């Protein structure tokens, strides 16, 4: 099994001439679109794929674990929070060995029959299982084993993408070594950079280079596996060009009296956690981090906003002023998102009635008495508050008058598992996933979004003795693990 994060037929077909191994697998095997889970993000989707159950049955809805606390107390999720057996656990129970490498949310590495090397959200120096396996692999490769790219945090786009390509090639060599050196019934190799490159660059040449490196990895794995082995390629979601907006639900909730704010940012930050993981540090969001050097655009924006502040306009209200002056599109284009984020206001989680705690969760959590430690909404008002929230977000429209969300629902309309209680109370699906949910409170409901974002359908392609035909027009991500 080879998992490529965000692998999408659209890009595979666009670069077809440079991807002979993907082309051969598709020609020889069976394929179908693979519908992701809700929400369709790495943190919840890969655990759904390797356990065969949706988030309400394994317990992970986003990149963070909130426990019984608030977003400013959250920690990045780990395998400890995924409360369901993985495919390799079932095989281990039968005495069948597995080689598992780089699958997200698999740290700390559990003891299995075979070897396991954790992937995304693990620290760079995360031990393998058994610990000696990493030492053996590094000796075989003649270099340290890496989870993240050498220049993962570089601001220079070319340097970053070059390191992505190098990492995929490193993953290819590591995969071949592990599959050759160990016995296995299941081999499972994951590649993350087929997603990362779209979030890091709008350049199609950068996308092509990473896909080409991924194609070489697929070819190498198929060669080691041999013709008598079933080979599955799958992705946790797709990737497509965006034409929508960044949407700020907490801004709307503040305007409607649900959210109280404080100066500065609040809550756990995935980029901050990732920077610490890449450096082999704890992902503790309370730990100190170095501030990045401001760019020329940041400094220019700072000067502009400082002038507005001196005139009595708080930085977080810049968009409000721009809207009134008819200048919002210009401001959205000129003011860097990095500065806007630094100028925003944070949510006062404990005093708010309801809030969006993570954009990737796609929902709003009610600060409920008796459930949240400092809940403020009486249980008697819970359903009426949810009614208000549903009505509020169903009515939300883009500046062009289009619905922001395809649907807005109570969580029990979406989930039915034992961990439904841990989900947000009201869930929403962005229309065609064109709008990206953000949690900041920045003085505007909308801002320009990135060039690319997630698509609901990923990829499933399979070839081998067990795959003669595929009757289904589409599959679910939870179908991959039987």
SULKATA-V802349 format. One line per field, one symbol per residue. ss: DSSP state (~ for helix, > for strand, _ for the rest). phi: phi as a letter, one per 30 degrees, with the letter a starting at -180 (. if undefined). psi: psi as a letter, one per 30 degrees, with the letter a starting at -180 (. if undefined). A space follows every 50 residues. Layout:
BEGIN
ss: ???
phi: ???
psi: ???
END
This chain:
BEGIN
ss: _>>>____~~~~~~_~~~_~~~~~~~~~_>>>>>>______~~~~~~~~~ ~___~~~~_____>>_____~~~_>>__~~~_____~~~~~~~____>>> >>>__________>>>>>__________>_~~~~~~~~~~~_________ ______~~~~~~~~~~~~~~~~~~~~~~~~~____>>>>>>_~~~~~~~~ ___~~~~~~~~~~~~~~~~~~~~~~_____>>>>___>>>>___>>>>~~ ~~~~~_____>>>>_____~~~~~~~~~_________________~~~~~ ~~~~~~~~~~____~~~~~~~~~~~__~~~~~~~__~~~~~~__>>>___ ___>>___~~~_>>>>_>>__>____>_~~~~~~~~~~~~~~~~__>___ __>_>>>>>>~~~______~~~___>>>>>~~~__>>>__>____>>>__ _>>>>_>>>>>>>__________>>>~~~___
phi: .bccdiebeededdcedcbddddddddcccaadcdddcddbeecddeddd cibdedccjccadbcchcccedcdbedbddddcadceddddddcicdbcc biddhbcddddbdjbbcdbeiddeceddbdeddddddddddiaddbccde cecddddddddedddddddeddddddddddcbdacccbccbcddcedddc acdddddddddddddddedddddddidccdbccbbdacbbdcbcbdcced dddddcidcccbdidbjdcdeddddddddicddeddddbddddddddddd dddddddddddjcdedcedddddddiceeddedcdddddeddcdccdded cddaacdaeddhabcddcdicdececcdedceddddedddddddddbded icedcdabbddddccbcdcedddddbcbceehhdccdbcdcbjbdbbdcd dbadcdccbbbbbkedbcabdddabcedddcd
psi: kjkjkgkkeeeeeegefgieeeeeeeefalllkjkllklileefeeeeef fgllefffgjfafkkfbgalffglkklafffjikklefeeeefggklljk kgklhglkklkljbkkjlbkfllegklljlefeeeeeeeefglkkkelle hegkfjeeeeeefeeeeeeeeeeeeeeefefkkkekkjkkkfffeeeeff kfkfeeeeeeeeeeeeeeeeeeeeelfgkkkkkllflaklkkgblkkief eeeeeggekkllkalllkkeeeeeeeeegglkgjfflklkklkkleeeee eeeeeeeeefggjkefgeeeeeeefggeeeeeeejkeeeeefgaklkjef flelljfkeffhlkkkikkfekehkfjkefgeeeeeeeeeeefefkllfg gkkekelklkeffelglfgeffllekkkjkjghfkkklfljgglfklkll ellklekbkkkkkaffieljekfllkeffej.
END
